[in-house]
Amino acid sequence: MIAENLKKVEEKIAESCLKSGRERTEIKLIAVSKTQPTELIKETLNCGVIHLGENKAKELRDKAEILTGDFVWHFIGHLQTNKVKYVINEAEFIHSVDSIKLAEEINSKAEKLGKKQKVLLEIKTSDEATKFGLESEKEIFETAEFCFSQNSLELCGLMTMAAYTDNEKIVRRCFSRLRGTIEKINARGIAISELSMGMTNDFEWAIEEGATMIRIGTAIFGDLHRAGTTKLN
Ligand SMILES: *Cc1c(COP(=O)(O)O)cnc(C)c1O
């Protein structure tokens, strides 16, 4: 099942790349393995997936004890400062830095490990009230500059979750806002390039809007674990 799902995802990625004149190698496919049993995750790794994403700190830590091999962990969920300790050892990328306080804690824990932690800033690009992320330009620039100046942080880019809707215009606006934001940060002398955007329902639009990391759960693992969630329009 996983192999077949991955094949379909890869076909869609290829199509979107073709449509937007991009190369497949510009895009990292992160298989979002949250709530999935390790057996299924192993199957995914056997299919050649090399990026795994988790959104709960302890879940990442626990899975990292069981799963070993040549792949990279991405922490993509909301992170509380007191839980940095659970992800700092294993996560190559932390996508969800949304405050200077959190960045400070990550920097301090990374310093103790002698590690340079790769981070992305989570940006709120939709008007939905419940989403996490930095919102005002002032906040975004201050946090970017802070991360950029820390010895044990490597600021790589920005992450967002688009509005949860089928409305193409609204979703694309979220992605183009993220691209606009990284350009403004670049213009301030901070050269970062990763755009982590696009999930099962919207990754094709995300690729067309410049995504360099797409985070896909349901399209790879199936939607067993999402029974009960309905998509609003
Ligand atoms: C769950 C999750 C995803 C993947 O969502 P799907 O719609 O299942 O592809 C991506 N990003 C984040 C932050 C998530 O929590």
The ligand as an ORCA input file, in Angstrom:
! r2SCAN-3c Opt
* xyz 0 1
  C      -0.118     16.215     10.077
  C       0.703     17.287      9.517
  C       1.048     17.286      8.155
  C       0.573     16.236      7.170
  O      -0.792     16.343      6.956
  P      -1.544     15.487      5.832
  O      -2.718     16.321      5.474
  O      -1.925     14.196      6.487
  O      -0.631     15.287      4.702
  C       1.863     18.317      7.699
  N       2.304     19.288      8.516
  C       1.994     19.326      9.819
  C       2.521     20.429     10.661
  C       1.182     18.326     10.371
  O       0.882     18.374     11.663
*
